[in-house]
């Protein structure tokens, strides 16, 4: 009996590593940094919002190719550094620093140092996100299981992102100012962002990361770059499962856009003056003026323009505007402008003569310290006429890192606001009581913290105001990012929001997040718009725990 040749093939208990998995760790770090930089272009200053829908997927793919928790954390840190270096490149607008008494050669170095330090600090969030995604036992799809791996990839990845960026990133312990959140990249997609009325900006981020996770799952399945996800509980075949996940998420996005489009039409209909006043006489249209003085940081700090000239400038802009309400930006009133004959006196004269109410940013002395505040000047002289800032800006108003500040030269350190003045904060949420209704006020960076604004609406705020001074960063992309954050606060709370900045961009935003009036940056003038004082609360503004 004759036997044929024995057919044998190599078999291995371990799967063949993917193409990217087989490369060294040294190649993955610059790759993560590159993809993070590309994602940074999605931020409001660059207006490439589509990148946010696919930009996190490369990080998720790379995390399936690393070996060990340290590699995962460093890959996330490199990705985050690339993202924030691009998204916060407005820090470079700090230059020149002549108002600090710094020569240009040193000013460039200090500006770059601040930019890199802050970018690295914010990158810690994405580093933590990458660490947690790597460490958790994740299975493909949407369904969990009681046996390891426990957590479904499609739910766990977005929830980890939300925790890192909207719980840790917005807490007072994390000192960064998160003005470049991924959700803000979608501020111009009015229909889609209406879901923020239900779950806030975090829900927009959730949908963005959900789609990125579905794409990463699909890429890992179709292209053998790294370890595939397995363990699906829905019994779909490996090739079919990721396509199903992408289809489900795409359907969710379509539903959000269709529903959001209907919401925009509903809000436009309900806020028509002739409709609104029938439903509630208190919601009648009110003309408003936003005064943009365009006082540069050099004029302010180096006193190249006298206090009398600044008072004249604002008084001239504020006269005879024909509106019932007027808003001036952060810090217009200081101890000098409080003196008789200066701006406060002149604004009071305008208020009495024209029977209008004026909200103006002020820096005032209280209890041998200072507060960054907003003052209401009204013919009615209401008892609640002062709002005090609740969340200070690190270094600018708060000196949390005294060891770092002590290393600065004395002539530079003494020019910092946190050294010149000790600022107090308010521990409670106070509203300004104007004739038209309670007003919720925020100052500068407070606009990027959803909890601060929603607390005001829960307390009864019928309109939202933000007073800012962005002159520190000259004409940088920061003004667009602040505007994007303001759009989300208006949508989340279903309120008109008035953004008043010293050097622009100033704007009037309706409850659907549509910018109805906007100023040019770097220009002096007055922005005229129309607002309504609204009383209905959105689901998000009712959720005290968010």
MOPE-V326134 format. One record per backbone hydrogen bond with DSSP energy under -1.0 kcal/mol. CO is the residue of the C=O (numbers start at 1). NH is the residue of the N-H. Records with the same first field share a line. If there is no record, write none. Layout:
# MOPE-V326134
CO = NH + NH
This chain:
# MOPE-V326134
18 = 22
24 = 27
25 = 29
27 = 31
28 = 32
29 = 33
30 = 34
31 = 35
32 = 36
33 = 37
34 = 38
35 = 39
36 = 40
38 = 41
39 = 42
40 = 43
41 = 48
43 = 46 + 47
48 = 51
49 = 52
50 = 53
51 = 54 + 55
56 = 60
57 = 61
58 = 62
59 = 63
61 = 64
62 = 65
64 = 227
68 = 72
69 = 73
70 = 74
71 = 75
72 = 76
73 = 77
74 = 78
75 = 79
76 = 80
77 = 81
78 = 82
79 = 83
80 = 84
81 = 85
82 = 86
83 = 87
84 = 88
86 = 89
88 = 91
89 = 92
90 = 93
91 = 94
92 = 95
97 = 100 + 102
98 = 101
103 = 107
104 = 108
106 = 110
107 = 111
108 = 112
109 = 113
110 = 114
111 = 115
112 = 116
113 = 117
114 = 118
115 = 119
116 = 120
117 = 121
118 = 122
119 = 123
122 = 125
123 = 127
124 = 128
125 = 129
126 = 130
127 = 131
128 = 132
129 = 133
130 = 134
131 = 135
132 = 136
136 = 138
137 = 151
139 = 153
141 = 154
150 = 145
151 = 139
152 = 156
153 = 157
155 = 159
156 = 160
157 = 161
158 = 162
159 = 163
160 = 164
161 = 165
162 = 166
163 = 167 + 168
164 = 169
168 = 171
177 = 179
182 = 185
183 = 186
184 = 187
186 = 189
188 = 190
189 = 193
191 = 194
192 = 195
193 = 196
194 = 197
195 = 198 + 199
196 = 200
197 = 540
201 = 205
202 = 206
203 = 207
204 = 208
205 = 209
206 = 210
207 = 211
208 = 212
209 = 213
210 = 214
211 = 215
212 = 216
213 = 217
214 = 218
215 = 219
216 = 220
217 = 221
218 = 222
219 = 223
223 = 225
224 = 19
225 = 21
230 = 140
237 = 241
240 = 244
241 = 245
242 = 246
243 = 247
244 = 248
245 = 249
246 = 250
247 = 251
248 = 252
249 = 253
250 = 254
251 = 255
252 = 256
253 = 257
254 = 258
255 = 259
256 = 260
257 = 261
258 = 262
259 = 263
260 = 264
261 = 265
262 = 266
263 = 267
264 = 268
265 = 269
266 = 270
267 = 271
272 = 275 + 276
273 = 277
275 = 279
276 = 280
280 = 283
286 = 531
287 = 324 + 325
288 = 529
289 = 327
290 = 527
292 = 525
296 = 300
297 = 301
298 = 302
306 = 310
307 = 311
308 = 312
309 = 313
310 = 314
311 = 315
312 = 316
313 = 317
314 = 318
324 = 357
325 = 289
326 = 359
327 = 291
329 = 332 + 361
333 = 363
334 = 338
336 = 339
337 = 344
339 = 342
342 = 346
343 = 347
344 = 348
345 = 349
346 = 350
347 = 351
348 = 352
349 = 353
350 = 354
351 = 356
357 = 326
358 = 377
359 = 328
360 = 375
361 = 333
362 = 373
364 = 371
366 = 369
369 = 366
370 = 424
371 = 364
372 = 389
373 = 362
374 = 387
375 = 360
377 = 358
378 = 381
383 = 385
384 = 433
385 = 376
387 = 374
389 = 426
393 = 397 + 398
394 = 396
398 = 395
401 = 405
402 = 406
404 = 407
405 = 408
409 = 413
410 = 414
412 = 415
413 = 416
416 = 419 + 420
417 = 421
422 = 370
432 = 434 + 439
437 = 434
438 = 462
439 = 432
440 = 465
442 = 467
443 = 446
444 = 447
445 = 448
446 = 449
449 = 453
450 = 454
451 = 455
452 = 456
453 = 457
454 = 458
455 = 459
456 = 461
457 = 460
462 = 534
463 = 440
464 = 498
465 = 442
466 = 500
467 = 444
468 = 502
470 = 473
471 = 474
474 = 476
476 = 479
477 = 481
478 = 482
479 = 483
480 = 484
481 = 485
482 = 486
483 = 487
484 = 488
485 = 489
486 = 490
487 = 491
488 = 492
489 = 493
490 = 494 + 495
496 = 464
497 = 509
498 = 466
499 = 507
500 = 468
502 = 294
503 = 522
506 = 519
507 = 499
508 = 516 + 517
509 = 497
510 = 513
514 = 510
517 = 508
525 = 292
527 = 290
529 = 288
531 = 286
538 = 542
540 = 543
542 = 544
543 = 546
